[in-house]
Amino acid sequence: MGNRSITDEEIGLIKAMLALGMANDKIHLYFNRPDRPISPGRISNIKMNKYGPEVPRAADEAVSTFFKQFDSLQPSAPGMPMANYPITPQDAMDEIILRSFFTKGNDEIWRCIAGETDQHECKEGFNLRSFGRHLKTIAGFANHRGGYLFFGVKDKPEGFAVSGLKDDRFTETDQNKFSQTIRAALEPTPRFRVATLKFESMTVGVIHVEPHTSKPVIAGKSEGELIEGFIYYRYPGETRAICYADLRAILDERDRQSRESIMPMVQRLLELGPNDAMVANLANGQLEGGQRSILIDPQSLEQIKFIREGQFDEVNGAPTLRVIGEAQTVSADVISPVRTIREEVTVDAILRNFINQTPIEQPLSYFKQVSHEQAYTLPIFYYLHLAGQSRKEAVATLRTYKNARDNSRTEIVRLLNRDRTLRIKLGSTRTAKFNQIMNRSDTEILSSQQAREACSALTGMDVGDKRNFEYFHNILQKSLNVWELSDDDKVLLGYIRRAASRLDELEYGSLVSSE
């Protein structure tokens, strides 16, 4: 287009810099010249695809070359500082970055100049109970280039004016609550961070979603506008089901990354040869190679899974696995694979896996999550038993959790040290219900009220009821089913938590040794 004041090449570079997370004002310094002044609003228009929308983003190599060439030149505008801007992206939640999306107009009104694009979405209000309606947008961001959700900003008809949050529900909501909601609905779980911005007396809530490294993110259940099994993608100004071309691009990129990541291992295997190399199967705990198999015990497997999150590099001194101990041979028929359940740690997952007595992959992560909950009454002994930890070891482990809630940590330590119990003495009404349960004369649990009464009675169970523990698990499962069909009945969930915790204390507390 001949009327443009900047070239298509420059527009492509600006788009690439925006993708790197550079602030508008920083980018403006690189392209504003005395002989060709441009308005800072031009950068905003390019960001919103209002200027040069058909121009593709420049490649990273082109941006790198541009920076190198720019460093060798004198600043073109006298007195204008032209810092050597790093190619490494700025932190997406840096306050400078966040504030670059807003400006105050001549009418004294703050507005989000980013508006709604393929990386920005504005919402006027916030309510955690209706947070499900935003899950589709979060999934769309994760499947594309990431993006920002702004709460306290009006929609397009209002010019994206900052209205501010009406109350403190956003600022008072623990990030863990956001995490639980997102993890329960999207697979794999997108990574995100939360922040707030102040504009005079107004507060804007911000959620930044990172592009996922293992796309596509899929809806695991239907909630709000989310439909189970759908793959959502963020398009300019809207989130909708992904089109075939974009899904194909995601799958092709994933295949490319897989090939690149596995080739160094294949090359190393070829260098070592089949007699000197083995493959660690972290799913079933075996080192496999040729005619040999080495079994890794489940407790050691936990540590290996933790270490593999780092980088295996002896040169740089990163976490490195060292195998120590006595090697023993066993026949293949005694090697029992470890059953793994790869499930995100949420309150309902902690309850469900205990109630169903399901072996899980990383039991200590469940114990850790309980310490992060404000309402800490949840099963813990089952997971400590699976992890092979004693009460003393659990107390020491608990003290290493920096983000554990102080009150929850204190009460869990008291429980581990046997300074408190989760048993609640039965009154007359609850005694009658407990006797009904014990006589198996009334086991129907179809309503929240029936589930509450049953779980309330179960908090009075004692060690002498051991022969009925399996039956109690069945009652808790029925109660959990009722809760899952309810509209997040928090009162019922509290009853289920207390009953499950008491059963856990009796059933598995004795299996967790003191030392």
C-alpha positions as a printed Julia matrix, in Angstrom:
515×3 Matrix{Float64}:
   0.0     0.0    0.0
   1.68    3.17  -1.28
   0.19    5.54   1.34
   1.85    3.82   4.28
   4.48    5.81   6.17
   6.3     2.64   7.23
   7.21   -0.31   5.06
   5.76   -3.83   5.13
   9.14   -5.08   6.33
   8.98   -2.71   9.31
   5.4    -3.78  10.07
   6.56   -7.4   10.08
   9.37   -6.54  12.48
   6.99   -4.64  14.78
   4.63   -7.63  14.87
   7.53   -9.9   15.79
   8.64   -7.53  18.57
   5.1    -7.41  19.93
   5.06  -11.22  19.94
   8.28  -11.14  21.99
   6.45   -9.11  24.63
   8.11   -5.75  24.01
   6.21   -2.67  25.16
   4.76   -0.29  22.59
   6.91    2.64  23.69
  10.11    0.58  23.41
   9.23   -0.51  19.87
   8.35    3.07  18.95
  11.93    4.18  19.75
  13.31    1.89  17.05
  11.16    3.22  14.2
  10.52    6.89  14.99
  12.95    9.16  13.08
  13.26   12.93  12.52
  12.78   12.46   8.79
   9.88   10.04   9.3
   8.07   10.61  12.62
   5.36    8.11  13.5
   2.75    8.23  16.21
   2.92    5.79  19.14
  -0.66    4.94  18.21
   0.65    3.37  15.01
   2.23    0.59  17.08
  -1.11    0.06  18.86
  -2.94   -0.13  15.53
  -0.49   -2.76  14.28
  -0.99   -4.71  17.51
  -4.77   -4.6   16.98
  -4.4    -5.64  13.32
  -5.9    -2.34  12.17
  -2.76   -1.34  10.28
  -1.13   -3.76   7.89
  -3.22   -6.79   8.95
  -2.2    -8.74   5.86
   1.53   -8.36   6.53
   3.02  -11.52   8.09
   5.11  -11.41  11.24
   8.87  -11.36  10.62
  10.94  -14.41  11.5
  12.99  -14.4   14.71
  16.19  -14.42  12.64
  15.14  -11.19  10.92
  14.5    -9.52  14.29
  17.89  -10.67  15.57
  19.6    -9.23  12.49
  17.67   -5.96  12.89
  18.86   -5.54  16.48
  22.47   -6.24  15.57
  22.41   -3.72  12.73
  20.64   -1.15  14.89
  23.28   -1.43  17.63
  25.96   -0.31  15.17
  24.07    2.9   14.25
  23.83    6.23  16.06
  20.39    7.17  17.42
  18.52    8.87  14.62
  16.59   11.21  16.91
  18.85   13.64  18.84
  18.38   13.4   22.6
  16.24   10.27  22.29
  17.62    7.33  24.3
  17.97    4.22  22.19
  18.76    1.41  24.62
  20.15   -1.91  23.51
  16.92   -3.81  23.92
  17.36   -7.53  24.63
  15.97  -10.05  22.22
  14.91  -12.22  25.13
  11.19  -11.53  25.78
  10.33   -9.43  28.8
   8.33  -11.02  31.58
   4.74  -11.02  30.33
   3.53   -9.93  33.79
   6.02   -7.1   34.17
   4.07   -4.01  35.24
   5.6    -2.0   32.39
   4.29   -4.54  29.91
   0.83   -4.62  31.5
   0.52   -0.84  31.65
   1.54   -0.54  28.01
  -1.89   -1.96  27.13
  -3.67    1.04  28.7
  -3.74    4.76  28.09
  -5.61    7.76  29.44
  -7.4     9.79  26.79
  -8.18   13.47  26.53
 -11.55   12.7   28.1
  -9.68   11.57  31.27
 -10.91    8.01  30.79
  -8.52    5.08  31.01
  -8.93    2.62  28.15
  -7.41   -0.69  27.13
  -5.81    0.22  23.81
  -5.14   -3.45  23.12
  -8.89   -4.04  22.91
  -9.85   -7.57  21.93
  -7.41   -9.33  19.63
  -6.04  -12.83  19.28
  -4.09  -12.16  22.51
  -6.43   -9.92  24.54
  -9.92  -10.31  26.01
 -11.79   -7.74  28.17
 -14.45   -8.52  30.78
 -16.26   -5.98  32.91
 -16.97   -8.16  35.96
 -15.49  -11.12  37.8
 -17.13  -13.94  39.74
 -15.32  -17.19  40.56
 -18.6   -19.11  40.54
 -19.11  -18.19  36.89
 -15.43  -18.52  35.98
 -16.31  -21.48  33.76
 -17.42  -19.1   31.02
 -13.8   -17.94  30.64
 -12.34  -21.44  30.29
 -12.94  -21.42  26.54
 -10.89  -18.23  26.17
  -8.09  -19.66  28.34
  -8.01  -22.82  26.2
  -7.95  -20.69  23.04
  -5.01  -18.62  24.3
  -3.09  -21.76  25.32
  -3.59  -23.29  21.86
  -2.41  -20.15  20.06
   0.19  -17.58  21.21
  -1.01  -17.09  24.77
  -2.86  -14.01  25.88
  -4.32  -11.75  28.53
  -7.73  -11.7   30.22
  -8.53   -8.27  31.68
 -11.28   -8.0   34.31
 -12.72   -4.59  35.09
 -12.66   -3.38  31.47
 -15.82   -2.75  29.48
 -16.44   -4.31  26.09
 -16.1    -2.77  22.62
 -19.32   -0.68  22.63
 -17.86    1.21  25.6
 -14.5     1.69  23.89
 -12.79   -0.77  26.25
 -13.01    1.79  29.05
 -11.62    0.8   32.43
 -14.52    0.49  34.85
 -12.63   -1.25  37.64
 -13.66   -4.31  39.63
 -16.75   -3.74  41.77
 -15.44   -5.69  44.77
 -12.36   -7.53  46.03
 -13.37  -11.04  44.91
 -10.61  -11.17  42.28
  -7.87   -9.92  44.6
  -9.04  -12.17  47.44
  -9.21  -15.35  45.35
  -6.21  -17.61  45.9
  -4.47  -18.5   42.63
  -4.85  -22.13  43.67
  -8.62  -21.76  43.27
  -8.15  -20.6   39.68
  -5.79  -23.52  39.19
  -8.27  -26.09  40.49
 -11.02  -24.81  38.2
  -8.76  -24.79  35.14
  -7.13  -28.15  35.87
 -10.51  -29.82  36.35
 -11.74  -28.67  32.92
  -8.77  -28.5   30.52
  -6.25  -31.19  29.56
  -3.31  -30.66  29.54
  -3.47  -27.81  32.03
  -2.51  -24.37  30.69
   0.07  -22.37  32.65
  -1.11  -18.99  33.83
  -0.37  -16.16  36.27
  -2.53  -13.61  38.03
  -1.91   -9.92  38.77
  -3.75   -6.67  39.46
  -3.24   -3.13  38.18
  -4.3     0.14  39.8
  -5.58    3.03  37.7
  -6.25    5.78  40.23
  -9.09    4.34  42.34
  -9.88    1.53  39.88
  -8.5    -2.02  39.97
  -8.08   -4.24  36.92
  -7.56   -7.98  37.33
  -5.19   -9.7   34.9
  -4.77  -13.37  34.0
  -1.98  -14.16  31.57
  -2.1   -17.56  29.82
   1.07  -18.96  28.28
   1.06  -20.82  24.96
   1.13  -24.5   25.9
   4.18  -26.52  24.96
   2.08  -29.68  24.43
  -0.78  -28.45  22.29
  -3.62  -29.0   21.72
  -5.35  -28.25  25.02
  -8.71  -30.05  25.0
 -11.88  -29.47  27.02
 -12.11  -32.35  29.49
 -15.7   -31.61  30.49
 -18.61  -29.36  29.64
 -18.81  -26.24  31.81
 -20.15  -22.8   31.03
 -19.49  -22.24  27.33
 -16.99  -25.13  27.3
 -18.02  -28.31  25.46
 -16.29  -31.59  26.33
 -13.92  -32.84  23.65
 -13.68  -29.5   21.82
 -10.37  -27.85  20.89
 -10.63  -24.08  21.09
  -8.41  -21.56  19.33
  -8.05  -17.83  19.74
  -8.81  -15.83  16.61
  -8.8   -12.0   16.39
 -11.47  -10.82  18.81
 -13.06  -14.23  19.42
 -12.49  -17.78  20.66
 -14.11  -20.64  18.79
 -13.61  -24.26  17.8
 -10.36  -24.63  15.9
 -10.42  -24.9   12.12
  -8.66  -27.76  10.37
  -5.76  -25.7    9.01
  -4.81  -24.38  12.47
  -5.16  -27.83  14.06
  -2.98  -29.3   11.32
  -0.36  -26.62  12.01
  -0.37  -27.46  15.75
   0.03  -31.18  15.07
   2.8   -30.61  12.52
   4.68  -28.39  14.97
   4.29  -30.99  17.72
   5.67  -33.69  15.42
   8.61  -31.46  14.54
   9.41  -30.81  18.21
   9.14  -34.52  18.99
  11.59  -35.39  16.25
  14.04  -32.73  17.4
  13.85  -33.85  21.04
  14.29  -37.54  20.33
  17.08  -37.34  17.76
  19.86  -36.65  20.33
  18.77  -39.78  22.24
  18.68  -41.87  19.1
  22.12  -40.58  18.14
  23.48  -41.44  21.58
  21.97  -44.95  21.44
  23.63  -45.51  18.07
  26.97  -44.35  19.48
  26.75  -46.65  22.53
  25.31  -49.68  20.78
  22.72  -52.14  22.15
  25.15  -53.8   24.6
  26.0   -50.6   26.51
  22.67  -48.74  26.54
  19.35  -49.15  28.33
  16.1   -47.22  28.17
  14.41  -46.03  31.36
  10.67  -46.65  31.18
   9.37  -44.22  33.81
   5.8   -45.49  33.36
   6.43  -48.98  34.74
   9.73  -48.53  36.55
  12.02  -50.67  34.38
  15.35  -50.12  32.69
  15.06  -52.08  29.46
  17.73  -53.13  27.02
  18.36  -56.26  25.0
  17.72  -59.35  27.16
  18.12  -57.44  30.45
  15.61  -55.64  32.64
  16.33  -53.71  35.84
  13.39  -52.95  38.1
  13.27  -49.55  39.85
  11.32  -49.65  43.09
   8.27  -47.31  43.24
   9.74  -44.99  45.89
  12.86  -44.41  43.81
  10.64  -43.92  40.78
   9.08  -40.92  42.54
  12.49  -39.27  42.8
  13.38  -40.07  39.2
  10.19  -38.43  38.0
  11.09  -35.34  39.97
  14.63  -35.22  38.63
  13.54  -35.57  35.02
  11.81  -32.19  35.31
  15.3   -30.68  35.32
  18.08  -31.13  32.8
  20.35  -34.15  32.67
  23.66  -32.42  32.13
  26.84  -33.28  33.99
  28.72  -30.36  32.42
  26.36  -27.64  33.65
  25.82  -29.26  37.02
  22.06  -29.62  36.62
  20.13  -32.38  38.5
  21.61  -35.76  37.64
  20.32  -39.21  38.56
  22.76  -41.37  40.5
  21.86  -45.03  41.07
  23.22  -46.42  44.35
  22.6   -49.8   45.94
  22.77  -53.54  45.5
  21.83  -54.93  42.1
  19.66  -58.05  42.23
  18.24  -60.14  39.43
  14.58  -61.07  39.37
  12.56  -63.1   36.92
  10.25  -61.25  34.59
   7.1   -62.78  36.08
   7.65  -61.1   39.48
   8.02  -57.64  38.03
   4.66  -55.97  38.67
   4.18  -52.75  36.71
   3.26  -49.66  38.7
  -0.25  -48.48  37.88
  -0.21  -44.76  37.26
  -3.07  -42.35  37.3
  -2.0   -39.05  35.73
  -4.56  -36.75  37.31
  -4.23  -33.13  38.37
  -4.34  -32.65  42.13
  -7.67  -31.07  43.03
  -9.8   -31.47  46.14
 -12.21  -33.84  44.39
  -9.24  -35.85  43.04
  -7.82  -36.19  46.57
 -11.2   -37.44  47.8
 -12.02  -39.63  44.81
  -8.7   -41.48  44.74
  -8.87  -42.17  48.47
 -12.51  -43.27  48.37
 -11.82  -45.57  45.39
  -8.44  -46.58  46.92
  -6.78  -45.89  43.6
  -2.98  -46.2   43.33
  -1.61  -42.91  42.05
   1.62  -41.82  40.47
   2.93  -39.19  42.89
   1.25  -39.56  46.29
   3.33  -36.86  47.99
   1.94  -34.26  45.6
  -1.52  -35.04  47.03
  -0.22  -34.64  50.58
   1.38  -31.35  49.54
  -1.85  -30.07  48.03
  -3.74  -30.67  51.29
  -1.29  -28.35  53.09
  -2.1   -25.63  50.54
  -5.85  -25.83  51.2
  -7.46  -23.41  53.61
  -9.86  -26.17  54.62
  -7.23  -28.81  55.39
  -9.61  -31.62  56.43
  -8.79  -34.15  53.72
  -7.3   -37.66  53.58
  -3.52  -37.69  54.04
  -2.56  -41.04  55.6
  -3.56  -42.99  52.47
  -1.08  -40.97  50.39
   1.67  -41.15  53.01
   1.19  -44.92  53.11
   1.55  -45.12  49.32
   4.67  -42.93  49.49
   6.17  -45.07  52.27
   6.66  -42.07  54.55
   6.58  -42.18  58.33
   4.82  -39.55  60.42
   8.17  -38.03  61.39
   9.28  -37.86  57.75
   5.92  -36.34  56.79
   6.31  -33.57  59.37
   9.78  -32.8   58.03
   8.49  -32.85  54.44
   5.61  -30.57  55.37
   8.01  -27.97  56.72
   9.74  -27.76  53.32
   6.55  -26.62  51.58
   7.06  -22.86  51.39
   3.54  -22.12  50.15
   1.7   -24.24  52.7
  -0.88  -22.33  54.73
   0.35  -21.77  58.27
  -2.88  -22.91  59.93
  -3.16  -25.99  57.72
   0.48  -26.91  58.38
  -0.03  -26.55  62.15
  -3.16  -28.7   62.25
  -1.72  -31.41  59.99
   1.39  -31.6   62.2
  -0.87  -31.99  65.26
  -2.7   -34.81  63.51
   0.55  -36.51  62.52
   1.85  -36.2   66.09
  -1.44  -37.66  67.44
  -2.22  -34.44  69.3
  -5.69  -34.29  67.77
  -8.28  -36.6   66.21
 -10.87  -36.13  63.49
 -13.56  -38.09  65.35
 -16.7   -36.13  66.22
 -18.79  -37.52  69.06
 -22.22  -38.72  68.03
 -25.35  -37.03  69.35
 -28.74  -38.69  69.55
 -29.82  -37.92  65.95
 -26.48  -38.84  64.46
 -26.29  -41.98  66.59
 -29.61  -43.14  65.15
 -28.36  -42.53  61.62
 -25.07  -44.29  62.35
 -26.97  -47.33  63.71
 -29.06  -47.34  60.53
 -25.88  -47.43  58.48
 -24.35  -50.16  60.6
 -27.53  -52.25  60.28
 -27.49  -51.54  56.52
 -31.18  -50.77  56.73
 -31.0   -47.42  54.92
 -28.18  -47.09  52.41
 -30.03  -45.14  49.71
 -28.23  -41.87  48.98
 -29.92  -39.98  46.19
 -30.14  -36.45  47.56
 -27.8   -33.94  49.17
 -29.71  -34.21  52.43
 -29.31  -38.01  52.55
 -25.59  -37.65  51.76
 -25.1   -35.0   54.47
 -26.8   -37.1   57.12
 -24.8   -40.22  56.23
 -21.44  -38.41  56.13
 -22.2   -36.57  59.36
 -22.83  -39.9   61.09
 -19.65  -41.44  59.67
 -17.47  -38.87  61.44
 -18.31  -40.77  64.63
 -16.89  -44.11  63.44
 -14.23  -45.77  65.57
 -11.54  -48.41  65.25
 -14.02  -51.11  66.25
 -15.89  -50.52  63.01
 -12.98  -51.84  60.94
 -14.98  -54.65  59.36
 -17.28  -52.05  57.79
 -14.58  -49.85  56.25
 -15.24  -51.14  52.72
 -18.94  -50.42  53.2
 -18.13  -46.9   54.4
 -16.09  -46.32  51.22
 -19.19  -47.27  49.23
 -21.32  -44.74  51.11
 -18.74  -42.02  50.54
 -18.64  -42.85  46.84
 -22.43  -42.48  46.58
 -22.21  -39.17  48.45
 -19.47  -37.93  46.13
 -21.63  -38.87  43.12
 -24.47  -36.76  44.53
 -22.09  -33.83  45.07
 -20.75  -34.05  41.51
 -24.31  -33.7   40.2
 -25.0   -30.71  42.46
 -24.21  -27.08  41.73
 -20.99  -27.12  43.75
 -22.75  -27.82  47.08
 -19.96  -26.64  49.4
 -21.84  -27.71  52.54
 -22.15  -31.28  51.29
 -18.51  -31.29  50.19
 -17.53  -30.29  53.72
 -19.41  -33.27  55.18
 -17.78  -35.63  52.68
 -14.31  -34.25  53.49
 -14.76  -34.71  57.24
 -16.12  -38.27  56.87
 -13.4   -39.28  54.41
 -10.69  -37.8   56.64
 -11.97  -39.72  59.67
 -12.06  -42.98  57.69
  -8.55  -42.25  56.39
  -7.33  -41.64  59.95
  -8.7   -45.0   61.14
  -7.93  -47.11  58.09
  -4.46  -45.87  57.11
  -3.28  -43.91  60.13
  -2.13  -47.12  61.8
  -0.22  -48.12  58.65
   1.94  -44.97  58.77
   4.67  -45.57  61.35
   5.84  -42.95  63.82
   9.53  -43.05  62.81
